[in-house]
Structures are given as C-alpha cells and as structure tokens.
Amino acid sequence: MVGNTTGGVELGVLGPFEVRIGGTPRDVGGPRLRTLLALLAAEAGRVVSVHALGHALWGERLPEHADRTVRTYLSRLRGSVDPRLILTRPPGYVLHVVPEALDSARFEQFAAEGRRALAAGDAGIAQKHLGAALALWRGNAYEEFDDVETLKAEGMRLDRLRHNAVQDRIDADLATGEDTGLIAELEALTTAFPGHERLWAQLMTALYRAGRQGDALEAFRRARHGLITASGVEPSPVLAQVHRRVLAHDPGLLAVRAGTMATVPDDALAAGEHALLEDGDLRTSREHFETAYRRAEQAGDADALARAVLGLGGVWVHEHRTAAASELLLARLRYALEEVDPASLLALRLRTRLAGEEDYQGVTHDRILAAVEQTRRTGDPVAHAEALSLAHHCLLGPGHTVRRHALATELLGVSGRSGRRTDLVMGVLWDTVDLFLAGDPHAQRRLGELDDLLAARKHLAAGFVADALKVMLAIRAGRFREAEQGAQACAELGQAAGDLDALGWYGAQLVAIRWFQGRLGELVPVLDGLMHSPTLSAIDNSYYAALAVAAAAAGDRRTAAGALARLCGDDLGALPRSSTWLISLCGAAETAYLLEDTETATRVSELLRPFGHLPAMASLAIACFGSIHYPLGTTALTTGDLDRAVAHLRAAVQHNLALAHWPAVVFSRRRHAEALVRRGGPGDAVAAEQELAAADEESRTFGDQGR
C-alpha cells in the first residue's frame, strides 16, 4: 500500500484485508467487524442499508434483533478506527473516504489511464500506468470473504479487471518491442485461460517475432482445437487474421520499437476523431475533444471549434446526462454555430446535433426528422449518416418501429459512401436493436453479424451494446448466474468505454434477473439510490416503477405506493414515451396488482393495449421482461375482468415461447393458471393444473437459480 491518501487511513482489499492508519496496521476486531468494514469499503461513498449488512453477515437466517446487532458492531468498529470514517446515513451507513484510500480504486484508475494511453498509441506511458496498477495486487481481492456473496462478486469483478489489465500490459510490451520475454508468461496464461483468444493472438505474435513461426502456427492449432472442443465454434476473425499474417510472413507483425507505434496523430482533434469514429472510445475521445475545443477557442479557429464540439456530442444523443453537462454542450453547439459559415456543412451538422439533443430531451422528433430531410437533400454522406443515427436514437419509443427500421436501413446504405467505419457499425447496431425491440425471430442472426464486424476491429461503444444484448439473451434462457456475471462484465466495459449508461443498464439487468428469480424485494435499497442517480436520463422513469414493484413484493406497501404515485403523477398518460416507457408501465401494472389498485390498472391497460404485439424491453433491448400481454392480463386480473385476463395471459404464454424467454413463460403460465382458477369456468381448473405443471417442469431447467 502506498502513500497517505485520506487523513492517514488506507484500506487494502487486493489481497489479505488490511487497514492502516498513519502507515501502521490497525486491528479492527474479529471476523464480523472485518466483514462489515469490507462491505462498506466495497461500496465506498455509497450508503449500505442495515438490512443489506445483516443479510451479508448471516444470509437468510437473520438472528433476532439483527438490525440492533449490526448497529452495535458498527459502533465498535468506529471505536477501532477514526469515528469520522463511518457515517450514519439512512437507511444505513457509508464509508467516508476519498477513492484513493482504497487500493482497488487506485488500481482501477491506473488501469484506465493505461488503457487510454494504449489506445492513443503511447505504449511507454501505458506500460508505466498498467505496471503501477498490477503492482498493487498482493493476492486475490477480498480473499478472506468468499462466504459473503456481495464481496465474492466484487472480488470476481476486480479479478476480471486485473486480467484485462494484464492483457493490456502485454499489448503495451509488444508495442514497445518486448516479445521473447513474454512467451513463458503467455504460455502459462493460455493454459489457465484457454478460451481467451486475445491471449492466443498475443502468444502467436510473440512467437513469430522470436523466429518461431512453426510454434506460432502450433499455438493457433491448439487454440482452435480448444475452442471447437469446448464451445463448438471456430476462432474469431481477429485470431484467424493473426494466423493468416503469420502464414504470409506479414512484416507488419514484426516488432515495433518504442516511439514508433503511434496509431493516431498527436493533434488532439485528429486523435479525438480517431478514438470516436474508429474505436468507439467515448472516454478517450472526450478528453481529446475537450483539449481541441479549448485550443480552437483560444486560436479563434471556427472550423476546429465546430469539429471539436461535434465530437464532444459522441455517438449517442444526450450523452452528457447531468443538467450542467447537457447545458454546457448545448451552449457550445450554439456558440460554434454562430462562429461558422451558416451555409457550410459544419453548420448543417451542428444544427442536426442541436435538433437531436433538443428533441431527445423533449421526447419529440420533428426537428431531427426535418434535419434528416435537409441532409438527404444536400447529398453529403457524413452529415446524412449522422442525422440518420441521431434520429434513430430519438425514436426509441414503442410507436416508431417501422420508421426506425427505415432509418437504420438507410444508414447502412449511406455508410458505404461516408468513408467512416462508425457509420457502418451504427447502422448494423441500430438494425440489430430494432429487430430485438420488435420481437423479430431473426434478431440473433443480426447480432451475429454485429459480432463479426466488432471481431474484425473493436468499437467500444457498440461492443458495450452487443454485450448487453447477450446478457439479455442469457436472462431469457434462464441462465441467471451467467447473466449476472455477464452484467457485471458488461458494466465494466461500459465504464471503460465512457458510456454513462453503464450503471443504469447494470441496474436494469439486475432487476430483470432478481424479478425472474423471485428476489426483487432484495433490491429496494439499491433501487432507492439508483433512481436518484444524475447519470440516468431525465426521461427515464423506469426506476420509480422498479422500486414500486420491489417494495410491493417485499410487503412494503407504503414505499410501493409512494413510488407508484411519483411514477403516475397527475396522469400516467403524460409519462414520456421514451425507450423505457413500456417497462415503466409494466412495473405500474404489477404494482397495481400487488396493491389492488384498480384505478391505476385500468389506466395502464388503456395505454398498453396498442402494444400487445411487442416484448417489454428496456432501452436498447438490454433487458426483456416478456410479452406485453402479461401486464395486460395482469391489469385485467386486478380489475376483475377475468375473461380478458385469461385471453391476454394465454397470449402471453405463446408470445414468450416465441421469444424463447423461458422465465417469462413460467411467470405467464402461473398467472394464467391464477386467472383460470379465479374465473372458475368449465374446464378451467384442469387447465390451470396443466399450466402449473408445465411451469414447474420448465422452471426446473433453471436449477436453484429460478423462482
């Protein structure tokens, strides 16, 4: 552990748990006190509820007066360390330290800086940062807390980041000409992680540079054999390309010495455009564009100013989520528009971006569609491609399926003329998302096409979406453990890419997992905090809905009713029809059912009825809650319209079967059985028994992860 970072208090979790005050180790007490401090450290800066702390200590078998015992432990813990370190914040406690007090936070910072330097072509700096990051590890993260599920999961997340940092460091070593010294390390790593193709590609490169072409080809054979045996798949295009280059004696595969690797120009504007348009690296591009904007402003270079602010807009609409950041972008766009020639293509692109930002926040689309038409008339493919992609993002509500598909198809055509890789990637991505949002049976084929495109060259922003879609598919298959691990890994990728949706999407996927596990009530404290996150879109109300359902499921009717009231406002029909509108209404339907709120159920039914043919999807199809017929049937059940409930829930079973959403099939069968029993018509009892038997049989495929 290095440095005195926060009033003399340092916490080490990357190995045996350590607490140092003023550089001296401090014994904080027995195993339970150490566990509580580790739990607070894992959530440093965020409130951890007393209930969550108790659950971590004792699992489901909480002792009598568990909350009081937790508070007693925390009081003793405060006496062992600085009392100002642990603060009381309803509904629990928060560890009050600067991030640098934790070795895990320093590790993540160094690793991210190394990755950015590597992406910018500065391999020497990357080596320095990545070496510092990896040097912080003294063992396995949270290694003494394997019996605490929360800490075990956090340890696994950090271990994945460590593994990524090792691979980034190896890339940096290869870029600076170090190769033969890496062979032994890579041999060990490919043995430990035979399914990681990046490691095999690095090993083949190092072997080839060492004059061992035969061994490089043998490494490819071993990698291919392992992939086919384990997963039945051929190597990715990336690994296959390294194989072809070895066979062809490609001189580009030979060592590049330090100082000669730069893949992007030193100019901040060009570097930003490369990071954004080629790599989809939102974080790195923002840093370069921020520098470029300041330089252009000082130099009075209007064109460079315009290009910089367009780059700061990113690939999505409304990337700058906080009110201050959003207003700053809009102000800069308007300022740049005043400075450039109003008849120029730069002015057209600035007006298009402004239209997209304003329409997105207003949940409208007239301005951006007018901009699309204007770019179509000018014939400039870059301006037109940007307008099509921005317009698509402004039309993610459920009523725009046909128009979205037309925009994505047009973008694919224009991408061939724009000369920018990102336009092709975005065209394929939007088309993939559209197919999933529509419940199209061929959606996974298009996801495969997107994967092939990203395998040829990474695009971090699009890769984040592709990985999120795979998490959604794992949930639909009932593979909850895989889905939860994938959601964590996906969130890490989103954070690395600089995508502010990383936290929100992780939350949505965790809600879906816990919902279908029958454990949504566990997330009440998490959701209560998440719904106030400044990085969530102002037009996203889904977390109010999720909190309402979770609280109702946990029996907390007061919290549920309050969250539902905040969601509904004066009229639920006024809720913005954003990309989370459908699942917000699904949450309202379920809460109304649990609270026996017939008035809300009636209004939800009116609003959802036109969309019964769609699946309930969050955002860019990153979480799926099954057929809309399920909430329609639920609202009918709540209002006592049993014939309509039976019809909708029967349809929900069929639609969920078509989606291959097995957890949703189980839920639909069980609620269909409930509707049949309550209706009590001829044959309903027998049909209900059959549905319950089928649900039980299907749920067994989920093992101990199901409901």
Secondary structure, 3 states (H helix, E strand, C coil): CCCCCCCCEEEECECCCEEEECCEECCCCCHHHHHHHHHHHHCCCCCEEHHHHHHHHHCCCCCCCHHHHHHHHHHHHHHHCCHHHEEEECCEEEECCCHHHEHHHHHHHHHHHHHHHHHCCCHHHHHHHHHHHHHCCCCCECHHHCCCHHHHHHHHHHHHHHHHHHHHHHHHHHHCCCCHHHHHHHHHHHHHCCCCHHHHHHHHHHHHHCCCHHHHHHHHHHHHHHHHHHHCCCCCHHHHHHHHHHHCCCHHHCCCCCCCCCCCCCCHHHHHHHHHHCCCCHHHHHHHHHHHHHHHHHHCCHHHHHHHHHHHHCCCCCCCCCHHHHHHHHHHHHHHHHHCCCCCHHHHHHHHHHHHHHHHHHCCCHHHHHHHHHHHHHCCHHHHHHHHHHHHHCCCCHHHHHHHHHHHHHHHHHHHHHCCHHHHHHHHHHHHHHHHHCCCCCHHHHHHHHHHHHHHCCCHHHHHHHHHHHHHHHHHCCCHHHHHHHHHHHHHHHHHHCCCHHHHHHHHHHHHHHHHHCCHHHHHHHHHHHCCCCCCCCCCCHHHHHHHHHHHHCCCHHHHHHHHHHHHCCCHHHCCCCCCHHHHHHHHHHHHHHHCCHHHHHHHHHHHHHHCCCEEEECCCCEEEEECHHHHHHHHHHHCCHHHHHHHHHHHHHHHHHHCCHHHHHHHHHHHHHHHHHHCCCCHHHHHHHHHHHHHHHHHHHHHHCC
